[in-house]
């Protein structure tokens, strides 16, 4: 099963909307980098994360060409990210979740409560889908907040992990069969870790005068 997907400049590896959202911050040699530092980058990530359609992205682009709408949308979005990260970091560390973050999350949920819509498909299957009245904020914000609440209430928090890659801060929900997943992406951090391990073995073997 493929665990990661590359969408343009974004790597969607979290396994949950809320974790993919937090992964819009990455660590580079120069420090923490925000991958949604502009309104345009925000639109691109929303499409990559399947939170809006390409058509909706184009509509936003036209709406954001005038005034401060784009900057306001981005600001509200990154404010949500700022108080969600301490929640996940506390869960990984096995520490109490900050009450201030829960209060902020509740305020978002209260502003835009969800209601369930029952759907019946052509194959005779029933599904429930959360719907939002998004008059007060941008459509994706309550969706991310609701996914976070669902994760906190129903997910196995022991399967929430931070990538083992050196310096990597990406988070993911480990749904592999043996729950032994170590890296956000086998093609990125996994490959680097294996290359580093091979280099160490080769160096040690040379020092000992044997073949690696």
Backbone as a printed PyTorch tensor [residue, N CA C, xyz], in Angstrom:
tensor([[[  0.8490,  -1.2020,   0.0000],
         [  0.0000,   0.0000,   0.0000],
         [  0.8790,   1.2440,   0.0000]],

        [[  0.5870,   2.1610,  -0.9010],
         [  1.3860,   3.3770,  -0.9880],
         [  0.9950,   4.3160,   0.1360]],

        [[  1.9850,   4.7700,   0.8940],
         [  1.7080,   5.5720,   2.0800],
         [  1.8330,   7.0590,   1.8240]],

        [[  2.5180,   7.4250,   0.7330],
         [  2.7050,   8.8470,   0.5200],
         [  2.3520,   9.2220,  -0.9070]],

        [[  2.0340,  10.4810,  -1.0990],
         [  1.7260,  10.9730,  -2.4300],
         [  2.3580,  12.3430,  -2.5890]],

        [[  3.0390,  12.5410,  -3.6980],
         [  3.6410,  13.8330,  -3.9770],
         [  2.6950,  14.6220,  -4.8680]],

        [[  2.3510,  15.8170,  -4.4350],
         [  1.4440,  16.6880,  -5.1690],
         [  2.1310,  18.0320,  -5.3520]],

        [[  2.7720,  18.1940,  -6.4990],
         [  3.5250,  19.4100,  -6.7120],
         [  4.6800,  19.4860,  -5.7310]],

        [[  4.7610,  20.5820,  -4.9840],
         [  5.8370,  20.7560,  -4.0080],
         [  5.4730,  20.1700,  -2.6510]],

        [[  4.2970,  19.5530,  -2.5430],
         [  3.8300,  19.0250,  -1.2610],
         [  3.8980,  17.5020,  -1.2520]],

        [[  4.2640,  16.9580,  -0.0880],
         [  4.2750,  15.5160,   0.1060],
         [  3.1810,  15.1980,   1.1270]],

        [[  2.1430,  14.5300,   0.6810],
         [  0.9880,  14.2330,   1.5300],
         [  1.2270,  12.8710,   2.1770]],

        [[  1.6540,  12.8690,   3.4280],
         [  2.1070,  11.6320,   4.0740],
         [  1.4410,  11.3730,   5.4200]],

        [[  0.6230,  12.2950,   5.9190],
         [  0.1520,  12.2100,   7.2950],
         [ -0.8930,  11.1460,   7.5560]],

        [[ -1.6910,  10.8230,   6.5490],
         [ -2.7590,   9.8550,   6.7480],
         [ -4.0190,  10.4400,   7.3530]],

        [[ -3.9640,  11.6860,   7.7570],
         [ -5.1330,  12.4120,   8.2750],
         [ -5.0420,  13.8500,   7.7910]],

        [[ -6.2120,  14.4790,   7.6080],
         [ -6.2200,  15.8710,   7.1710],
         [ -5.4410,  16.7510,   8.1360]],

        [[ -5.7060,  16.5800,   9.4360],
         [ -5.0650,  17.4500,  10.4250],
         [ -3.5450,  17.2800,  10.4380]],

        [[ -3.0550,  16.0670,  10.2020],
         [ -1.6100,  15.8450,  10.1990],
         [ -0.9730,  16.3780,   8.9160]],

        [[ -1.6550,  16.1980,   7.7920],
         [ -1.1480,  16.7880,   6.5570],
         [ -1.0660,  18.3030,   6.6770]],

        [[ -2.0210,  18.8680,   7.3950],
         [ -2.0280,  20.3150,   7.6120],
         [ -0.7990,  20.7440,   8.4200]],

        [[ -0.5100,  20.0360,   9.5030],
         [  0.6530,  20.3820,  10.3130],
         [  1.9420,  20.1800,   9.5390]],

        [[  1.9300,  19.2870,   8.5690],
         [  3.1320,  19.0310,   7.7770],
         [  3.4100,  20.1030,   6.7400]],

        [[  2.6230,  21.1820,   6.7680],
         [  2.9480,  22.3320,   5.9180],
         [  4.0760,  23.1610,   6.5240]],

        [[  4.5640,  22.7420,   7.6750],
         [  5.8120,  23.2820,   8.2250],
         [  6.8580,  22.1750,   8.2010]],

        [[  8.0050,  22.4580,   7.6340],
         [  9.0840,  21.4780,   7.5520],
         [ 10.3790,  22.1190,   8.0360]],

        [[ 11.3080,  21.2630,   8.4450],
         [ 12.6000,  21.7770,   8.8780],
         [ 13.6140,  21.6400,   7.7500]],

        [[ 14.2550,  22.7420,   7.4420],
         [ 15.3330,  22.7880,   6.4540],
         [ 16.6140,  23.2250,   7.1640]],

        [[ 17.7590,  23.1350,   6.4760],
         [ 19.0110,  23.5690,   7.1230],
         [ 18.9570,  24.9960,   7.6610]],

        [[ 18.1520,  25.8300,   7.0250],
         [ 18.0700,  27.2300,   7.4700],
         [ 17.0280,  27.4440,   8.5640]],

        [[ 16.3280,  26.3750,   8.9500],
         [ 15.3320,  26.4820,  10.0100],
         [ 13.9670,  25.9870,   9.5570]],

        [[ 12.9230,  26.3190,  10.3330],
         [ 11.5670,  25.9150,  10.0030],
         [ 11.0640,  26.7270,   8.8140]],

        [[ 10.5400,  26.0190,   7.8270],
         [ 10.0320,  26.6630,   6.6070],
         [  8.5320,  26.4390,   6.5160]],

        [[  7.7950,  27.4950,   6.2230],
         [  6.3430,  27.4400,   6.0560],
         [  6.0500,  27.2300,   4.5800]],

        [[  5.4310,  26.1000,   4.2460],
         [  5.1220,  25.7930,   2.8530],
         [  3.8780,  26.5080,   2.3540]],

        [[  3.1480,  27.1590,   3.2610],
         [  1.9730,  27.9380,   2.8550],
         [  2.1650,  29.3900,   3.3150]],

        [[  3.2970,  29.9410,   2.9720],
         [  3.6430,  31.2900,   3.4250],
         [  2.9750,  32.3850,   2.6120]],

        [[  2.3040,  32.0190,   1.5230],
         [  1.5860,  32.9930,   0.7050],
         [  0.1910,  32.4510,   0.4110]],

        [[ -0.7490,  33.3210,   0.0490],
         [ -2.0810,  32.8440,  -0.3250],
         [ -2.0590,  31.8380,  -1.4770]],

        [[ -1.1860,  32.0550,  -2.4550],
         [ -1.1110,  31.1270,  -3.5810],
         [ -0.6380,  29.7480,  -3.1360]],

        [[  0.3380,  29.7120,  -2.2470],
         [  0.8000,  28.4210,  -1.7340],
         [ -0.3040,  27.7320,  -0.9360]],

        [[ -1.0770,  28.5110,  -0.2040],
         [ -2.2080,  27.9430,   0.5340],
         [ -3.1970,  27.2930,  -0.4260]],

        [[ -3.5360,  27.9760,  -1.5010],
         [ -4.4630,  27.4100,  -2.4850],
         [ -3.9100,  26.1030,  -3.0510]],

        [[ -2.6280,  26.1000,  -3.3700],
         [ -2.0130,  24.9050,  -3.9530],
         [ -2.0510,  23.7340,  -2.9770]],

        [[ -1.7970,  24.0240,  -1.6960],
         [ -1.8500,  22.9340,  -0.7130],
         [ -3.2730,  22.4200,  -0.5360]],

        [[ -4.2480,  23.2950,  -0.5160],
         [ -5.6350,  22.8780,  -0.3530],
         [ -6.0630,  21.9340,  -1.4700]],

        [[ -5.5910,  22.1920,  -2.6800],
         [ -5.8880,  21.2920,  -3.7960],
         [ -5.1570,  19.9700,  -3.6040]],

        [[ -3.8780,  20.0410,  -3.2390],
         [ -3.0830,  18.8260,  -3.0520],
         [ -3.6690,  17.9390,  -1.9630]],

        [[ -4.2280,  18.5590,  -0.9260],
         [ -4.8020,  17.8160,   0.1960],
         [ -6.2630,  17.4350,  -0.0400]],

        [[ -6.7750,  17.7260,  -1.2430],
         [ -8.1600,  17.3970,  -1.6080],
         [ -9.1910,  18.0940,  -0.7150]],

        [[ -8.8570,  19.2830,  -0.2570],
         [ -9.8010,  20.0570,   0.5440],
         [-10.6280,  21.0150,  -0.3150]],

        [[-10.0950,  21.3800,  -1.4610],
         [-10.8660,  22.1420,  -2.4470],
         [-10.5240,  21.5930,  -3.8240]],

        [[-11.3810,  21.8510,  -4.7800],
         [-11.1470,  21.4040,  -6.1510],
         [-10.2860,  22.4180,  -6.8970]],

        [[ -9.6600,  22.0100,  -7.9930],
         [ -8.9290,  22.9930,  -8.8040],
         [ -9.8090,  24.1500,  -9.2470]],

        [[-11.0860,  23.8540,  -9.5260],
         [-12.0050,  24.9200,  -9.9390],
         [-12.2320,  25.9170,  -8.7970]],

        [[-12.3850,  25.3910,  -7.5810],
         [-12.5520,  26.2790,  -6.4220],
         [-11.2980,  27.1060,  -6.1930]],

        [[-10.1450,  26.4960,  -6.4480],
         [ -8.8830,  27.2230,  -6.2960],
         [ -8.8140,  28.4010,  -7.2620]],

        [[ -9.2730,  28.1820,  -8.4860],
         [ -9.2760,  29.2620,  -9.4650],
         [-10.2250,  30.3790,  -9.0390]],

        [[-11.3630,  30.0060,  -8.4750],
         [-12.2990,  31.0250,  -7.9940],
         [-11.6730,  31.8420,  -6.8620]],

        [[-10.9860,  31.1490,  -5.9510],
         [-10.3190,  31.8600,  -4.8640],
         [ -9.2590,  32.7980,  -5.4030]],

        [[ -8.5350,  32.3420,  -6.4080],
         [ -7.4880,  33.1790,  -6.9920],
         [ -8.0650,  34.4880,  -7.5150]],

        [[ -9.2010,  34.3950,  -8.1750],
         [ -9.8300,  35.6140,  -8.6960],
         [-10.3340,  36.4950,  -7.5520]],

        [[-10.8910,  35.8680,  -6.5180],
         [-11.4070,  36.6350,  -5.3860],
         [-10.2880,  37.3200,  -4.6190]],

        [[ -9.1380,  36.6770,  -4.5680],
         [ -8.0340,  37.1800,  -3.7690],
         [ -7.1570,  38.1910,  -4.4980]],

        [[ -7.4510,  38.4470,  -5.7330],
         [ -6.6340,  39.3910,  -6.4940],
         [ -6.8120,  40.8200,  -5.9990]],

        [[ -7.9410,  41.0680,  -5.3640],
         [ -8.2060,  42.4150,  -4.8590],
         [ -8.3330,  42.3920,  -3.3370]],

        [[ -7.8490,  43.4180,  -2.7070],
         [ -7.9820,  43.5580,  -1.2580],
         [ -7.0990,  42.5950,  -0.4850]],

        [[ -7.4710,  42.3740,   0.7730],
         [ -6.6710,  41.5590,   1.6850],
         [ -7.2870,  40.1890,   1.9370]],

        [[ -8.2080,  39.7660,   1.0800],
         [ -8.8890,  38.4960,   1.3350],
         [ -7.9240,  37.3190,   1.4000]],

        [[ -6.9890,  37.2770,   0.4950],
         [ -6.0320,  36.1740,   0.4790],
         [ -5.1620,  36.1530,   1.7180]],

        [[ -4.6730,  37.2980,   2.0990],
         [ -3.8240,  37.3730,   3.3020],
         [ -4.6220,  37.0220,   4.5470]],

        [[ -5.8860,  37.4600,   4.5950],
         [ -6.7330,  37.1390,   5.7390],
         [ -7.0050,  35.6410,   5.8190]],

        [[ -7.2490,  35.0220,   4.6690],
         [ -7.4940,  33.5790,   4.6400],
         [ -6.2780,  32.8190,   5.1420]],

        [[ -5.1170,  33.2190,   4.6620],
         [ -3.9000,  32.5370,   5.1070],
         [ -3.6710,  32.7550,   6.5920]],

        [[ -3.8860,  33.9620,   7.0790],
         [ -3.6480,  34.2570,   8.4860],
         [ -4.5380,  33.4180,   9.3900]],

        [[ -5.8170,  33.3110,   9.0530],
         [ -6.7180,  32.4970,   9.8620],
         [ -6.3230,  31.0220,   9.8210]],

        [[ -5.8150,  30.5930,   8.6780],
         [ -5.4220,  29.1890,   8.5320],
         [ -4.2000,  28.8660,   9.3740]],

        [[ -3.1850,  29.7120,   9.3280],
         [ -1.9610,  29.4090,  10.0850],
         [ -2.1730,  29.6040,  11.5840]],

        [[ -3.1390,  30.4330,  11.9660],
         [ -3.4760,  30.5510,  13.3900],
         [ -4.0240,  29.2300,  13.9190]],

        [[ -4.8250,  28.5680,  13.1000],
         [ -5.3200,  27.2420,  13.4740],
         [ -4.1680,  26.2690,  13.6320]],

        [[ -3.2530,  26.2820,  12.7150],
         [ -2.0930,  25.3890,  12.7800],
         [ -1.2630,  25.6250,  14.0350]],

        [[ -1.1510,  26.8680,  14.4420],
         [ -0.3010,  27.2110,  15.5820],
         [ -0.7800,  26.5770,  16.8760]],

        [[ -2.1030,  26.4320,  17.0570],
         [ -2.5530,  25.8320,  18.3110],
         [ -2.8910,  24.3490,  18.1810]],

        [[ -2.8620,  23.8070,  16.9440],
         [ -3.0220,  22.3630,  16.7930],
         [ -1.7080,  21.6110,  17.0240]],

        [[ -0.6070,  22.2110,  16.6480],
         [  0.6780,  21.5080,  16.7850],
         [  0.9890,  21.1130,  18.2260]],

        [[  0.8020,  22.0050,  19.2260],
         [  1.0810,  21.5820,  20.6090],
         [  0.2430,  20.3920,  21.0570]],

        [[ -0.9530,  20.2330,  20.4970],
         [ -1.7940,  19.0810,  20.8470],
         [ -1.1110,  17.7970,  20.4110]],

        [[ -0.6750,  17.7510,  19.1480],
         [ -0.0550,  16.5380,  18.6170],
         [  1.3030,  16.2710,  19.2640]],

        [[  2.0470,  17.3130,  19.5350],
         [  3.3530,  17.1290,  20.1820],
         [  3.1860,  16.5540,  21.5770]],

        [[  2.1490,  16.9870,  22.2890],
         [  1.8910,  16.4600,  23.6290],
         [  1.5020,  14.9900,  23.5650]],

        [[  0.6790,  14.6210,  22.5690],
         [  0.2750,  13.2210,  22.4280],
         [  1.4760,  12.3260,  22.1560]],

        [[  2.3750,  12.7630,  21.2930],
         [  3.5670,  11.9760,  20.9660],
         [  4.4580,  11.8090,  22.1890]],

        [[  4.5660,  12.8680,  22.9830],
         [  5.4250,  12.8400,  24.1670],
         [  4.7630,  12.1630,  25.3600]],

        [[  3.4770,  11.8210,  25.2270],
         [  2.7630,  11.2210,  26.3530],
         [  2.4950,  12.2000,  27.4700]],

        [[  2.3570,  13.4600,  27.1090],
         [  2.1250,  14.5180,  28.0860],
         [  0.6910,  15.0330,  27.9850]],

        [[  0.1890,  15.7090,  29.0340],
         [ -1.1570,  16.2890,  28.9590],
         [ -1.2660,  17.3080,  27.8170]],

        [[ -2.3890,  17.2850,  27.1540],
         [ -2.6160,  18.2280,  26.0600],
         [ -2.8910,  19.6090,  26.6410]],

        [[ -2.2730,  20.6600,  26.1050],
         [ -2.5000,  22.0130,  26.6420],
         [ -3.9740,  22.4000,  26.5900]],

        [[ -4.5040,  22.8240,  27.7170],
         [ -5.9200,  23.1940,  27.7730],
         [ -6.2180,  24.4000,  26.8870]],

        [[ -5.2390,  25.2960,  26.7410],
         [ -5.4570,  26.4810,  25.9000],
         [ -5.6890,  26.0760,  24.4480]],

        [[ -4.9930,  25.0530,  23.9880],
         [ -5.1740,  24.5930,  22.6090],
         [ -6.5450,  23.9720,  22.4230]],

        [[ -7.0040,  23.2120,  23.4160],
         [ -8.3380,  22.6210,  23.3390],
         [ -9.4020,  23.7070,  23.3240]],

        [[ -9.2180,  24.7360,  24.1170],
         [-10.1780,  25.8410,  24.1420],
         [-10.2350,  26.5440,  22.7880]],

        [[ -9.0710,  26.7390,  22.1740],
         [ -9.0450,  27.3850,  20.8590],
         [ -9.7190,  26.5060,  19.8090]],

        [[ -9.4510,  25.2010,  19.8790],
         [-10.0870,  24.2760,  18.9340],
         [-11.5990,  24.2890,  19.1220]],

        [[-12.0560,  24.2850,  20.3690],
         [-13.4880,  24.3320,  20.6360],
         [-14.1240,  25.6040,  20.0900]],

        [[-13.3970,  26.6980,  20.1560],
         [-13.9610,  27.9510,  19.6510],
         [-14.2060,  27.8790,  18.1490]],

        [[-13.2970,  27.2130,  17.4250],
         [-13.4890,  27.0390,  15.9790],
         [-14.6790,  26.1290,  15.7190]],

        [[-14.7710,  25.0350,  16.4780],
         [-15.8800,  24.0970,  16.2970],
         [-17.2190,  24.7550,  16.6290]],

        [[-17.2440,  25.5960,  17.6440],
         [-18.4820,  26.2650,  18.0330],
         [-18.9350,  27.2710,  16.9790]],

        [[-17.9760,  27.9260,  16.3530],
         [-18.3200,  28.9220,  15.3370],
         [-18.9290,  28.2790,  14.1030]],

        [[-18.4860,  27.0710,  13.7980],
         [-18.9980,  26.3770,  12.6150],
         [-19.2970,  24.9270,  12.9290]],

        [[-20.4110,  24.6570,  13.6320],
         [-20.7460,  23.2730,  13.9590],
         [-21.0630,  22.4610,  12.7060]],

        [[-20.7250,  21.1700,  12.7650],
         [-20.9900,  20.2720,  11.6410],
         [-22.3190,  19.5620,  11.8470]],

        [[-22.9170,  19.1650,  10.7620],
         [-24.0800,  18.2820,  10.8310],
         [-23.8560,  17.1580,   9.8250]],

        [[-24.3940,  15.9850,  10.1250],
         [-24.1640,  14.8080,   9.2940],
         [-25.2300,  14.6860,   8.2140]],

        [[-24.7670,  14.3620,   7.0130],
         [-25.6540,  14.1030,   5.8930],
         [-25.5110,  12.6330,   5.4930]],

        [[-26.6270,  11.9450,   5.3790],
         [-26.6180,  10.5400,   4.9850],
         [-26.6130,  10.4370,   3.4650]],

        [[-25.7140,   9.5970,   2.9400],
         [-25.6300,   9.3930,   1.5050],
         [-25.8070,   7.9080,   1.1810]],

        [[-26.4360,   7.6530,   0.0530],
         [-26.7080,   6.2840,  -0.4000],
         [-26.2190,   6.1860,  -1.8300]],

        [[-25.1920,   5.3370,  -2.0650],
         [-24.5940,   5.3000,  -3.3990],
         [-25.2330,   4.2390,  -4.2770]],

        [[-24.7480,   4.1500,  -5.5150],
         [-25.3280,   3.2420,  -6.4980],
         [-25.1020,   1.7790,  -6.1410]],

        [[-24.1320,   1.5040,  -5.2960],
         [-23.8560,   0.1290,  -4.8930],
         [-24.6060,  -0.2720,  -3.6270]],

        [[-25.4980,   0.5890,  -3.1820],
         [-26.3160,   0.2650,  -2.0310],
         [-25.6370,   0.4550,  -0.6940]],

        [[-24.5970,   1.2930,  -0.6500],
         [-23.8720,   1.5210,   0.5960],
         [-24.2760,   2.8630,   1.1970]],

        [[-24.3810,   2.8670,   2.5220],
         [-24.6860,   4.0910,   3.2520],
         [-23.3970,   4.6910,   3.8130]],

        [[-23.2670,   5.9740,   3.7080],
         [-22.1370,   6.6830,   4.3210],
         [-22.6500,   7.9720,   4.9400]],

        [[-21.8980,   8.4750,   5.9070],
         [-22.2040,   9.7620,   6.5100],
         [-21.1110,  10.7550,   6.1570]],

        [[-21.5170,  11.9530,   5.8810],
         [-20.5580,  12.9930,   5.5110],
         [-20.8510,  14.2430,   6.3190]],

        [[-19.8110,  14.8170,   6.9110],
         [-19.9800,  16.0450,   7.6930],
         [-20.1540,  17.2390,   6.7590]],

        [[-21.1280,  18.0530,   7.0590],
         [-21.3800,  19.2750,   6.3120],
         [-21.2410,  20.4650,   7.2580]],

        [[-20.8950,  21.6160,   6.6880],
         [-20.6680,  22.8010,   7.5050],
         [-21.3880,  23.9920,   6.9020]],

        [[-21.9130,  24.8470,   7.7740],
         [-22.3930,  26.1530,   7.3460],
         [-21.2190,  27.1090,   7.4880]],

        [[-20.6300,  27.4460,   6.3700],
         [-19.3590,  28.1630,   6.4220],
         [-19.5130,  29.6530,   6.1330]],

        [[-20.5320,  30.2610,   6.6960],
         [-20.7180,  31.6900,   6.4940],
         [-19.6770,  32.5150,   7.2360]],

        [[-19.1300,  31.9590,   8.3180],
         [-18.2620,  32.7520,   9.1910],
         [-16.7710,  32.5770,   8.9200]],

        [[-16.4030,  31.5000,   8.2140],
         [-14.9800,  31.3020,   7.9600],
         [-14.8040,  30.4900,   6.6920]],

        [[-13.5640,  30.3480,   6.2930],
         [-13.2600,  29.6550,   5.0540],
         [-13.5620,  28.1630,   5.1910]],

        [[-14.0440,  27.5830,   4.1110],
         [-14.5800,  26.2200,   4.1400],
         [-13.6490,  25.1990,   4.7740]],

        [[-12.3720,  25.3020,   4.4870],
         [-11.4300,  24.2650,   4.9310],
         [-11.1170,  24.3240,   6.4200]],

        [[-11.2790,  25.4550,   7.0520],
         [-10.9010,  25.5900,   8.4610],
         [-11.7580,  24.7020,   9.3590]],

        [[-13.0910,  24.7280,   9.2590],
         [-13.8700,  23.8100,  10.1010],
         [-13.6480,  22.3450,   9.7410]],

        [[-13.3310,  22.0510,   8.4820],
         [-13.0530,  20.6650,   8.1010],
         [-11.8030,  20.1650,   8.8280]],

        [[-10.7590,  20.9760,   8.8530],
         [ -9.5260,  20.6010,   9.5630],
         [ -9.8020,  20.4730,  11.0640]],

        [[-10.5600,  21.4130,  11.6030],
         [-10.8740,  21.3720,  13.0370],
         [-11.6700,  20.1280,  13.3870]],

        [[-12.6540,  19.7810,  12.5590],
         [-13.4700,  18.5990,  12.8110],
         [-12.6490,  17.3220,  12.7090]],

        [[-11.7380,  17.2710,  11.7430],
         [-10.8790,  16.0870,  11.6140],
         [ -9.9740,  15.9480,  12.8320]],

        [[ -9.5080,  17.0720,  13.3590],
         [ -8.6840,  17.0360,  14.5690],
         [ -9.4870,  16.4880,  15.7420]],

        [[-10.7130,  16.9760,  15.9080],
         [-11.5650,  16.4890,  17.0000],
         [-11.8370,  14.9970,  16.8540]],

        [[-12.0980,  14.5490,  15.6330],
         [-12.3490,  13.1300,  15.3920],
         [-11.1040,  12.3020,  15.7120]],

        [[ -9.9560,  12.8250,  15.3360],
         [ -8.6970,  12.1250,  15.6190],
         [ -8.4750,  12.0040,  17.1270]],

        [[ -8.7090,  13.0750,  17.8400],
         [ -8.4880,  13.0590,  19.2860],
         [ -9.4360,  12.0870,  19.9850]],

        [[-10.6560,  11.9710,  19.4830],
         [-11.6610,  11.1370,  20.1490],
         [-11.5930,   9.6650,  19.7490]],

        [[-11.1800,   9.3810,  18.5250],
         [-11.3430,   8.0200,  18.0130],
         [-10.0540,   7.3320,  17.5530]],

        [[ -8.9870,   8.0600,  17.3310],
         [ -7.7590,   7.4400,  16.8230],
         [ -6.9580,   6.7990,  17.9550]],

        [[ -6.1090,   5.8610,  17.5980],
         [ -5.1620,   5.2600,  18.5330],
         [ -3.9360,   6.1720,  18.5890]],

        [[ -3.8070,   6.9200,  19.6530],
         [ -2.7560,   7.9260,  19.7270],
         [ -1.3580,   7.3240,  19.7690]],

        [[ -1.2550,   6.0440,  20.1000],
         [  0.0660,   5.4030,  20.0950],
         [  0.6000,   5.2460,  18.6830]],

        [[ -0.2700,   5.3890,  17.6900],
         [  0.1460,   5.2570,  16.2880],
         [  0.4610,   6.6100,  15.6500]],

        [[  0.3530,   7.6730,  16.4290],
         [  0.7720,   8.9920,  15.9640],
         [  2.2780,   9.1030,  16.1520]],

        [[  2.9930,   9.3810,  15.0910],
         [  4.4510,   9.3850,  15.1550],
         [  5.0430,  10.5870,  14.4330]],

        [[  6.2510,  10.9280,  14.8620],
         [  7.0590,  11.9030,  14.1250],
         [  8.1280,  11.1410,  13.3760]],

        [[  8.4010,  11.5730,  12.1660],
         [  9.3740,  10.8990,  11.3160],
         [ 10.7220,  10.7580,  12.0180]],

        [[ 11.3530,   9.5920,  11.8240],
         [ 12.6810,   9.3290,  12.3950],
         [ 13.8060,   9.9570,  11.5910]],

        [[ 13.4790,  10.5490,  10.4580],
         [ 14.5130,  11.1860,   9.6510],
         [ 15.2100,  12.2960,  10.4260]],

        [[ 16.4980,  12.4250,  10.2020],
         [ 17.2840,  13.4320,  10.9240],
         [ 16.7270,  14.8290,  10.6540]],

        [[ 16.2660,  15.4840,  11.7040],
         [ 15.7590,  16.8450,  11.5840],
         [ 14.3470,  16.9600,  11.0380]],

        [[ 13.7240,  15.8490,  10.6530],
         [ 12.3880,  15.9130,  10.0570],
         [ 11.3340,  16.0660,  11.1570]],

        [[ 10.3630,  16.9200,  10.9270],
         [  9.2990,  17.1460,  11.9110],
         [  7.9330,  16.7310,  11.3790]],

        [[  7.9010,  16.0490,  10.2220],
         [  6.6170,  15.6130,   9.6920],
         [  5.9850,  14.5640,  10.6090]],

        [[  4.6640,  14.6270,  10.6920],
         [  3.8940,  13.6910,  11.5110],
         [  3.1170,  12.7500,  10.6090]],

        [[  2.8200,  11.5640,  11.1210],
         [  1.9850,  10.6380,  10.3630],
         [  1.2800,   9.6830,  11.3100]],

        [[  0.1910,   9.1220,  10.8050],
         [ -0.5760,   8.1170,  11.5450],
         [ -0.2260,   6.7610,  10.9550]],

        [[  0.3780,   5.9080,  11.7650],
         [  0.9400,   4.6460,  11.2830],
         [ -0.1470,   3.5790,  11.1760]],

        [[ -0.6180,   3.3610,   9.9590],
         [ -1.6440,   2.3470,   9.7190],
         [ -1.0630,   1.0950,   9.0620]],

        [[  0.2730,   0.9640,   9.0670],
         [  0.8780,  -0.2360,   8.4930],
         [  0.5290,  -1.4500,   9.3480]],

        [[  0.6250,  -2.6340,   8.7480],
         [  0.1720,  -3.8640,   9.4020],
         [  0.8700,  -4.1000,  10.7360]],

        [[  2.1950,  -3.9200,  10.7690],
         [  2.9690,  -4.1900,  11.9780],
         [  3.2240,  -2.9350,  12.8120]],

        [[  2.7390,  -1.7950,  12.3290],
         [  2.9210,  -0.5100,  13.0310],
         [  4.4030,  -0.2270,  13.2920]],

        [[  5.2330,  -0.5260,  12.2950],
         [  6.6800,  -0.3100,  12.4270],
         [  7.1780,   0.8120,  11.5180]],

        [[  6.2590,   1.5690,  10.9830],
         [  6.6610,   2.6530,  10.0890],
         [  7.5240,   3.6630,  10.8420]],

        [[  8.6190,   4.0700,  10.2100],
         [  9.5620,   4.9710,  10.8570],
         [  9.6540,   6.3340,  10.1790]],

        [[  9.4090,   6.3630,   8.8760],
         [  9.6720,   7.5870,   8.1230],
         [  8.3960,   8.1410,   7.4980]],

        [[  8.4130,   9.4580,   7.3230],
         [  7.2800,  10.0900,   6.6500],
         [  7.1890,   9.5910,   5.2190]],

        [[  8.3390,   9.4250,   4.5840],
         [  8.3910,   8.9920,   3.1900],
         [  9.5900,   8.0880,   2.9900]],

        [[  9.3460,   6.8820,   2.4810],
         [ 10.4460,   5.9620,   2.1830],
         [ 11.3580,   6.5650,   1.1260]],

        [[ 10.7720,   7.2920,   0.1770],
         [ 11.5520,   7.8630,  -0.9150],
         [ 12.4010,   9.0460,  -0.4780]],

        [[ 12.0690,   9.6580,   0.6370],
         [ 12.8210,  10.8220,   1.0820],
         [ 13.6330,  10.4850,   2.3330]],

        [[ 13.0370,  10.5810,   3.4780],
         [ 13.7780,  10.3430,   4.7200],
         [ 14.2500,   8.8950,   4.8370]],

        [[ 13.4430,   7.9520,   4.3530],
         [ 13.8490,   6.5480,   4.4240],
         [ 15.0880,   6.2790,   3.6110]],

        [[ 15.1280,   6.7970,   2.4140],
         [ 16.3000,   6.6050,   1.5440],
         [ 17.5300,   7.2610,   2.1450]],

        [[ 17.3690,   8.4520,   2.7040],
         [ 18.5060,   9.1340,   3.3200],
         [ 19.0410,   8.3570,   4.5030]],

        [[ 18.1390,   7.8020,   5.3220],
         [ 18.5610,   7.0300,   6.4940],
         [ 19.3040,   5.7660,   6.0780]],

        [[ 18.8050,   5.0930,   5.0510],
         [ 19.4620,   3.8760,   4.5830],
         [ 20.8250,   4.1830,   3.9790]],

        [[ 20.9250,   5.2920,   3.2600],
         [ 22.2080,   5.6920,   2.6870],
         [ 23.2120,   6.0210,   3.7880]],

        [[ 22.7390,   6.7140,   4.8360],
         [ 23.6320,   7.0490,   5.9490],
         [ 24.0950,   5.7970,   6.6770]],

        [[ 23.1790,   4.8280,   6.8520],
         [ 23.5410,   3.5850,   7.5270],
         [ 24.5500,   2.7940,   6.7050]],

        [[ 24.3780,   2.7800,   5.3900],
         [ 25.3260,   2.0770,   4.5170],
         [ 26.6980,   2.7390,   4.5850]],

        [[ 26.7070,   4.0650,   4.6080],
         [ 27.9730,   4.7860,   4.6950],
         [ 28.6980,   4.4470,   5.9890]],

        [[ 27.9440,   4.3760,   7.1010],
         [ 28.5670,   4.0470,   8.3840],
         [ 29.1400,   2.6320,   8.3670]],

        [[ 28.3830,   1.6800,   7.8080],
         [ 28.8700,   0.2980,   7.7460],
         [ 30.1200,   0.1970,   6.8840]],

        [[ 30.0990,   0.9090,   5.7740],
         [ 31.2520,   0.8840,   4.8690],
         [ 32.4850,   1.4630,   5.5400]],

        [[ 32.3010,   2.5650,   6.2490],
         [ 33.4240,   3.2040,   6.9330],
         [ 33.9830,   2.3140,   8.0270]],

        [[ 33.0690,   1.6950,   8.8040],
         [ 33.5060,   0.8000,   9.8750],
         [ 34.2310,  -0.4150,   9.3050]],

        [[ 33.7170,  -0.9610,   8.1830],
         [ 34.3600,  -2.1200,   7.5730],
         [ 35.7480,  -1.7860,   7.0590]],

        [[ 35.9040,  -0.6040,   6.4850],
         [ 37.2220,  -0.1800,   5.9970],
         [ 38.1980,  -0.0300,   7.1620]],

        [[ 37.7050,   0.5180,   8.2610],
         [ 38.5640,   0.6780,   9.4300],
         [ 39.0080,  -0.6510,   9.9990]],

        [[ 38.1010,  -1.6680,   9.8430],
         [ 38.4320,  -2.9910,  10.3550],
         [ 39.1240,  -3.8690,   9.3310]],

        [[ 39.2410,  -3.3570,   8.1030],
         [ 39.9390,  -4.0940,   7.0510],
         [ 39.1420,  -5.2230,   6.4590]],

        [[ 37.7750,  -5.1290,   6.4810],
         [ 36.9200,  -6.1620,   5.8950],
         [ 35.9750,  -5.5320,   4.9160]],

        [[ 35.3440,  -6.3680,   4.0690],
         [ 34.3810,  -5.8580,   3.1050],
         [ 33.0590,  -5.5870,   3.8020]],

        [[ 32.3260,  -4.5280,   3.4170],
         [ 31.0410,  -4.2160,   4.0490],
         [ 29.9930,  -5.2680,   3.6840]]])
